[in-house]
Amino acid sequence: MLLARTEHLDVHRNLALEECLLEVAEERGPVLFLWRSSGAVVLGKNQNPWHEVNLPELQAAGLALARRCSGGGTVFHDPGNLNYALALPRDTYDQDAVFAQLIGAFHRAGIPAERGPHHGLLVHGRKFSGSAFCFRRRAVLHHGTLLIRADLARLQRVLTGGLELASRAIASHPMPVINLAELQPTCDVERVVSEAYAPGATALGDAFLDTLPWQAKATQHRSWDWQFGLTPPFECTRAGVTVRVEHGRIASVAGDPALAAKLVGQVFQGWPNRGEVEAQTLT
């Protein structure tokens, strides 16, 4: 298995690279990619950012919003979080074996990790890793987060306080979280992960990664259409007015014809915290 690492902290670039590695996995064979982000909240492909994220807090904190190509729940990134991505041919993929390798490596490092619900990894009932998967016809992307020294207070602020709404979008399953540094302050998590999947491999860097055509994908990941426009249809009701949103834009407004005439077709930007319906907050 190849091992690739980058020092770039651009979440959109690195998510694009994950997709590129997925696309070449059948041809090149399995690769483990390790990376970090300067700070972001990353949605699953079929999630609703207005529900999952406290968007005003996200903006105030200067964090990026991203949507990955895989399903699953919303995760928090900062430099204290390590992301790992395994891209491999589908006919060699065994999900249970992938988790078993990682858990075994943590046990050898003195961290009593165990597999929890919704593909999470736990220690003493607290979650330190979330995982998600993207299946293509001949390849699989299995990727996850590892909380090492993340700002857990900021995590809580940006992942609580989203809008209550009616939607079929996939919802996250929040759990108590823990940083691995709380258990093993000196544990080299990158080494643990690389030894689990690519023991003894010499890491390839950005010279290798930049041979992949990631630029166009990164542009897509930075776009409003990808981050918000992919959101499944949903409805929000306040003060007797129901707004239906499709592809991130207001498709209809029930309960106030005057408001409907002004808002239909506009980008949805959320409701005011006061619970009032004010057109300027929705346009």
N, C-alpha and C positions, 0 to 999 in steps of 0.2 A: 504494500500500500504506500502511495505517495503521501508525504506530509508537507503542507503548505502553510505559511504564516505571513501575516502582513502587519506592519506598524501603522498603516493608515487607519484613521478612526472615523471615516465617513460611512455611516450606516447604509446609505443608498448604494454606494460603490460596492460595499462588501456583500450586501444582499444580491446585487447583480452578479457578482463573482460566484456566489453559491449556485445561481441558476446556470451560469456558464459551465461550471464543473459538472452539474447534473447532465447537461446536454452532451458532454464528451465522456461521461463515465463509462458507457458501453465500449467506446473505442480505446480509451486510455487506461481503463481499469479504475479501481477504487482510489479515492483520495480523501484525506482528512485535512480540513481547512480550519485554522484557528485564527480568531480575530476579536477585536474589541471595538467599542463605539464611544465617541466623545460624550454621548448622551442622547437617548431616544426612547420613544415608546413604539413598540412594533406590534401591529395588529396581525391576527390571522387573516387569510385571504377573504373569508366570508363573514367578517365582523363589522360592527358599526362603531365608528370612532366617537360619535356624539354620546353613545351609551357607555363605551368602555373607558373613555379618557376624560379627565377634567381638562378640557381644551384651554380655558383661560389660564389654569395653573401651568399647563405644558408650555404655553407661550411665555408666561412670566419667568419660567425657569430656563428659557432659551433652549429647550429640548426639541429635537426633530421628531416628526411623525413619519412612520413608515408602515408599509403593508407588505408582508412577505408572500411568496408564491404558495406556501403551504397552509393547511388549516390550523386548527387549535386556537388557543387563547392568546390574550394580550400579555406581553412581557416588557419589562423595564430594562434599559441598557444604560450603563455609564462605564467609565474606565475600570471600575471595580467588578465588572461582570465579564466573564470569558464566554465567548460563543464558539461552539464547535459544530462543524458540518461534515457529515459523511456522505459522499456521493459515490454510488457504486452500482454495478450492473444489477438489474432486478433479479436475475436468476441466482444470484449469490447472496441475496439479502435475507437475513433471519432477524427479525426485530427482537425477539427474546434474547438471542445471542448477543446482539449489540448492547442491550441493556446489561446483560450479565457481565460482559467484558468491562464495562465502565464501573459497575458496582463492585466487581472483584478488585479493580485497581484502587478504588477508594478504600476498600477494606484493608488492602495491603499497606495503604498510607495511614491507617489508624482511624479512618472516618467510617462509622457504621452506617453507611448509606443503605437505603432500601427503596424498592420501587413502590410508588404510591398510586393513588387514583389519577386518571386522566393523563397518564404517561409522565407523571412527575417523579422526581427523586427526593426523598425525605431523609432527615436525620432527627430522631426523637420527635417525630410527628410534625416537623416543620420543613417546609419546602425550600430546597436550594437550587432546583433545576426544573425547567419545563422543556418539553420536547414536542416536535411537530414533524410532519412527513409530507413529502410531495412525490407522488407516483407518476412516472411517465411509462410509456409502453415498454421500454427496455431498461429503464434506470430508476433509481430511487434516491431521494434526498432525505436523510434523517439528520435533523439538526436540533440543537438545544442550547440553553443558557446555563451558566453556572455562576451563582452569586458567591463572590469571594470577599470583596470589601466594598460592596455597593452601598450607596446612600439609601438605606431602607426607609428613612423618614420621607425623603423625596419620593421614593417609590409609592408609598401610601398616599401622598398628596395628589400625585398625578393619576393614580389608578382608582381613586374614589371621587364621587361627586359628579359622575356623568348623568346625562338626562335619563329619566324614566320614559320609556316609549314602548310601543307595540311593534314587534318585529320578529321575523323568522331568522334573523342573523344569529350566528353561533355566539353564545355567551361564554364568557370566561368563568372559571370556578376558583374564586379567591381562596387562599389558604394562608395560615401564618408562615412567615418566611424566616430564613436564617442565613447569615453569611458563614461560609466555611472557615474564614479566619477566626471566627468566634470559637471554633473547635480546635483548629490547628493553625496558629498564626504564621508558622514558617512553612506550611505545606506549599509545594510548587505544583499548583493545579494544572498548569500547562504540561508539565512533565508527566503527571498522573494520566492525563487524557492521551497524550501522545504514546506513552508506554502501553496503554490499554489497547490501542488500535494499530499503531505503527512503531513497534518496539525497535529501537536502534536506528530508525530512519533519520537521515539528515534533512532538515527542513529546507524546502524551496521557498524563496521569497518573492518580492514583487517583480523581479525580472521574469519569473515564470508566469505569475498571475497576469502581468500586462500583455502576455501573448494571447490572452483570451479576449473576445470582443464584448467587453463589459460596458463600454461607454453608452451605447444606445439603451441598454437595459437600465443603467443608472439614471438616465434622463427620464425614462418612463417611471421609475420608482420615485423620483422627485416631483412628479406631476400631480396636480389636483385631481385629474381624472383617475389616477391610480389610487391615491390615498383616500379620496372621498367619493368619487364617482362610481367606484365598484361596490359601494355599500348596498346591500339588499334593500328593497322597499320597506318603509316603516311609516308609522303614524305617531304623532305627538298631539296630546290634547291638553289645553290649558283654558280655564275660564270659559268653558263651553265651546271653544273653537278647536277643531281638529285639522291639523295640517298633515297631508300625505306627501311623502318625499320619495322620489324615484331618481336613481342615478345622482343623488346629491342635490337635486333641485326640487322645488315645491311644485308638485303636480296638481294638487287641488287643496282648497280650503273650505271646510264645511262649518257653518254657523255664523259667518260674517261675510256677506256678499261684497261689501266695500273692500274688505281686507283681501278677499280672493282676487278681486280685479287688480289689486296692486302687487300681490305677491306671486301669483302663479307664474312659473318659469324662472323665478329668481333662485339663486343659490341659497340653500338653507344654512343659516349660521347659528341656530340655536335660539332658545327662549331666554328672556331676561330673568334674572334670579328672583325678582319680586313677584313672579307669577303672573305679571300683566302681559297682555298681548300688545306689543308696541312694534309697529311696522319697521321702524328704523333699525331694530335689533335683528330683523330677519332678512334684510336686504343687503 
